[in-house]
Amino acid sequence: MRADELSMPFDEEFLADPHAGYAKLRAEAPVHRIRAPDGSPVWLVTRYADVKACLADPRLSVDKTNSRGHGYKGFELPPALDRNLMNMDAPDHTRLRKLVSKAFTPRYLAEMHERVQLVADALIDAIVPRGQADLVRSYALPLPAMVVCDMLGVPDHDREEFRGWVLDLFAPDSSEPVRAKEKLRSAVGKMQQFFVRLVAAKRKKPGPDLLSQWVLLRDEGDGLSEDELTSLAFLTVIAGYENPVNTISIGVWTLLQRPDLAADLRDEPGQLASVVDELLRHDGPLPLAVRRFPLADIEIGGVRIPTGETVMLGIMSANRDPAQFSEPDLFDVQRTDNRHLSFGHGIHYCLGAALARITAQVALGTVLRRFPDLRLADPAAAPRWRQSFRSRGLAELPVRFSPASLK
């Protein structure tokens, strides 16, 4: 397999077992030219050392204006939403991140820990009497949406409509692609208008939420503009919804395959931190990092990539690279060196990583605590995955348990 050979690995066969596909690429063509879903050529980097180096390499820009019209850019957002931290290079990124990070204080994280626990318990309360449930629909999907609403201070009377936009954003009906794209575009537009109004409301009457804290932030007189606040709110939805949904669903499914580990966690919930990190390494929800564009011709893994072409960094592949991790296909919660790349590396390391870990630990711990006899509804059934170029998670997770009345 030549590095410049165009192929389409993200077809149904590849997605059915992506880890095997990535292993083949790591061994035969670690920097490989493929076709993205829109048909454009992109370079896929699959080995840990190369991926980590590229994540921190300032010669690789995340700013779409440096693409020179080549390659995959994903869904085109309105400029006011598109100009966000994920699409900025230094020094603009440095300034904005410095301001935004001030709000993620230990006190805020402690408060969010309590709030996530309240949300998780409320969702479980609705499930407990039934004796069966689809934990994706009843738990993994609504929990992050409710947490995002709390983070941004979305008023109660707007939350149902807001969650509808979020669903249209992340779960379009693939059976009707034209209609799905219309719904996606409509949801983006409505969400943008909503955030403009919400930012204005927070300026008049700030609350304890994250968006209010961003409105109030100042650094040597410098604050966040209206467009920056709107784009940050939208980025919170992008970063705070889909990946946690998939982490929770994959996490519960993984623990149900390992009843001994689940039993140990019920007795010693302190192990949940290492379990979540091993889950993120072993079967994380993010196959690829945000696309990059070389500012000049660059060599990666011995392969020359021209200026402005699209480079995709294989996070999922890097996290199973045997050159970095001993027995990488083994789910090992005792792993002592677990420097996975699921939250990135370098200046674009995920700003909300601590909160993402809290959400996953609370979500999984609550399920284990509230459902001592949780089991798959059909242990013989193969899991049904919802996966694509950008994400991987379970489409459903039917389970059974002993029903209980609330006291």
N, C-alpha and C positions, 0 to 999 in steps of 0.2 A: 504494500500500500504506500503510494508516494504521498509526501506531505502536501503537495499541491493538487492532489486528486480530489475533484469535487464529488461529494456523495451526500446522501440525506439520511444521517443516522437517526434523526428524530421521527422515524416512522413508527407504526404500531408495533413492529417486531422489536425495534430498539427499546421502546417505552415499556414493553412487557417485561423486560429484564435489563434496565439501564446499567446496573452495576457490571454485568457481564460485558455489555457494549463498551463501557468506559475502560474496563480492564484490557480489552482488545486494542483500543486506541492507545492507551498508555504504553503497551508493549510494542505496537507496530508503527504508530504514527502519533507521537505525543503532542505535536503541533500540526493540526490537520485542517485542511480547507473543506468546509461543508456548505450546504445550502440551508439558510434559515427558513422558517415557515413561509415567509413572503417570497421565497425564491432567491433572495440576494445572497452572494457569497460572503462567508465570514470565516475567521480563523478560530478554531477551537483548541485551547490549551488544556492539557489533562493531567500533567504531573504536578505533585505537591510543590516541589522546589520552584518550578517555573511559575505556577499560579501565585504562590506567596510573593515571589519577587515582583511579578507584574502588578499585583494589587497595590504595591507601595512605590511603583516606578513613576516618577513625575513625567517621563516621556510618553506615557500613555494617558491621554486625556479622556475625561468623561463628558466633556462639553460637545454636544452634537454639531456645533458649528465647525468643529475640526474633522468631521467625517469626510469633507470634500465630496459629499453626495454619494459616497460608496456605502454599500452594506446595510445591515439591519439596524433600524432605529426604534422599532416597536411602534406602539400606538402614538400618533401625534397629538399632544395635548395643547390647549391654548397657552400662549406665551407666559401668561401670568402664573400658570400652574407649573409649567415646564421648567421654569427657572428656579430650581430648588437644589438642595444640597447634593442630591444624587447626580445632578448634571452640571456641577460647578467644579472648577479647578481652583487652586490657590492663585492669587490671594483672596478672591471673593469668598471661596469656600472657608478659608481660615477665619475671616471676619465673622461670617454668619454663624459658623459652628461655635466660635468662642462665645457669642451672645446666647445662642440657643441652649448650650450645655449648662449654663448657669441655673436653669430651672430644674435640672435633674439632681436635686439635693437629696441627701440621705433621708431627710424628713419627708420629702415628696414620695420617695420610693417606699418608705414605711407606710405612708397613707394609702398608696396605691395597692400595697400588699393587702391591707385590710379590705379595701374596696373590691379587689379581685376575689377575695375569699367570700365576701357577701354575695357577689354575683354568682359564683360557683355554687354556693349552698342554695341560693334561690332556684337556680335551674335544676339542681338535683331534687329539691323539694317537690318540683312539679313532676318528676319522673318516678320517684320512689314508690308511689302507690300502684304503678302499672304492672310491674313484674317483667316488663320488656320495653325496649326502646331502640331507636337508631341514634347512637350517641353522636354521630356527625350532625344530623339535623337538630337534635334536641339539646346538644351540649357544645360540641366543638365549633359549630357555626355561630350560634348566638353569643357565646361568652366573649370572644374578642370584639365583636361589634358593640356590645354593651360597655366593655372597658374603654374602647375608643371614644364612645359618646361621653363617658365620664371624664376622660383625659381632656377633651375639647370643650367640655361644658355645654354640650348640646341640650337645649331645653327639653323637658319631658314631653311636651306636646308635639315636638318635631321628631322624636326618636323613631317612631314607626316608619315615617316617610324616609328618614335618613337611612335606616337599615335597608329599605327597599332599594335605594340608590346604590348602596354598598354591594348588595347582591347582584344588581345589574352590572356593576363594575367588574366583579370577579367571577361570576358564574353565568355568563351568557349562554343561551340555548344554542348549542352547536348544531342542532338539527335544522335550524333556520339561520344561517350565517348572516344574511343581509339584515334580517330583523334584529339579530343579536348585536350587530354593529350599530344599528340605529339606537337601540336601547343603551348601549355603552356610551355613545356620543351624547345622548340625552342626559344620562346620569351624570356625566362629567360636567356638562353645562349647568345643570341644576345645582350640583354640589358647589361649583364655583360661585354662583350667585348667592347660595346660602352662606358660604364662608365670608363673602364680602359683608353681608348683613350681620353675621355673627361677630366678626371683628369689630364692626362699628358699635355693636351692643356692648362688647367687652370693654371698649374704650370708655363708654359712658358709665358702666357699672361692672367693674371687674369682680371676679369670684375666685374661688380657690383652685380652679382648673388650670391646666397647663397653658392653654391659649391665653388666658388672662395674664399669667406670669410673663409670657412672651411679649404681650402688649406693653407691660410695665417695664420691661428690661431696658437698661441703659448701660453703656460702657463708654466712659469719657464723653458723655453727651450723645453718643451714637445709639440710635434705636432701630427697630425693624420697621420697614416701610409697609404700606398696606399690601402691596403685591407679595412681599416676602412673608408676611403673616398668612396670607391666603394660601401661598404655595406650601408653607410649613404645615398648615392644617391639612391640606390635601395629602402631603407626604406622610403625615401621621396615619392617615387612613391606609395608604398604600403599604407602609411598613408594618403597621400595627394590626392588620386584619388577616390577610391570606396566609402568611407564614405561621402565625400562632394557631390558626384553624388546623392547618396540616400537621403541625408539631403535636397538637393535642390528640388528633385522631390516630396518627401513626404511633404516638406514645402509648395510648391505651391498647391498641392492637398488639404492639410489641410486648407489653407486659402480660397480656392474655396468653401469649405464646410461652410465657415463662412463669408459671404459677408459683414456683419456689421463690423467685425474685419478688413477685408481688406480695407474697406472704411476709418475706423479710422486710419489705418496705412498710407494711402495716405495723410491724413491731418497731421498726427503726426508721421513721420518716426522714431522719437526718441524712440518709443516703440519697434522697431525691436529687440533690444538687449534682452529684456525680452521674446519676442515671440520666438526667436531662442532657448533660454535656455529651455523654456517650451516645445518646439518642440522636443529638444534632450531628455528631460525627458519622455514626453508622447509617442513619437513614434520614438525614435532614430534608427539609421541604424545599430547599433552594438548589436546583441543579447548577445554575450559572450566576455569576456576579453581573453587575451592570456593565454593558458593553463599553469598550474602550477604543480609542482611535490614536494611533501613533502620530506624534507631532513631527517625526522624521522617520526615515527608513530605520527599522529596528530588527535586531536578531533575537529570537526567542527559541530556546532549545535547539539551536543550530539552524533554524529556519529564518530566512529573511522575509520580513513583512513590510510592504511599501507604506509610505505615509498616507494617512487618512483612511486606510481600510479598517474593517471592523474586527476587533479581537474579543472573543468570548472566553472567560476564565471558568473552567470547570470545577466549581466548588465541590460538587458531589463526588467527582472523580478523585480530586486531590485528597479528600477525606478518607478514601479507601486505598491510598497509594502504599504498597508494601515497603517502599523505600523510606517511608516516614513512620508508619504504624506497624507494629508487630501483629501478625495475624489480623489484618484489617477487616476481614469479613466476619470476624467473631465479635458478638456484642458482649463487651467486657466492662462491667461497671467498676472493676478494680484497676482499670488502666491508669497508670501513674503519669504518663506523658501524653496528654490529650489536647495538643495545640491544634484543634480543628480550625477550619477557616469559614465556618458557617456564618460568623458575624463579620467576615472580611478581615482586613489587615491594613495598616497604614492610616493615612489621614481620613479615609472613608470607612474606618471601623464603625460598626453600627452604634449610633448614639443611644439607642434604646435597648442595648444588649442586656443590661441589668434588669430592666423591666420585663423583657421577653423571657428571661430565665425565671423571674418571679411568677409570671403568668403560667408558664408551663409547669413549674413545681406545684403551685397551688391547684391547678386544674387536675393534674394527675393524682396528687395526694388526696384530694377531695373524693375523687372517684373510688380510690382504693379504700378510703376510710368509710365511705357511706355504703359501699356495695361489697361486703365481705365475701359473697359467693358469686361475684360477677363472672359470666362465662359467655362465650360466643353462642349466638342462637343456632348456628350450624357450623360446628367445628371443622367439618369436611369441606365446606365451601371455600373456594379461592377468593382472596380479597379482590374487590373491584376498585381499581385505582382511578383517580382523576388526575391526570398528569399531562404536561405539555412541555414546550420549549422552556417555560419560565418557572414552573412549579410542579410539585408532586405531593399528593395527599390521597386519602381514602374518599371514595364517593359515598360510601355508607359504612356503618359499623353496627349491624344488628346484634343486640346482646339480650341476655336473660339474667334475672336475679330474683331473689325472694322479695315479693312486695312487702312493704311496711307502711304502717300508718304514721303520720306525723304526730309527735307528742309536744 
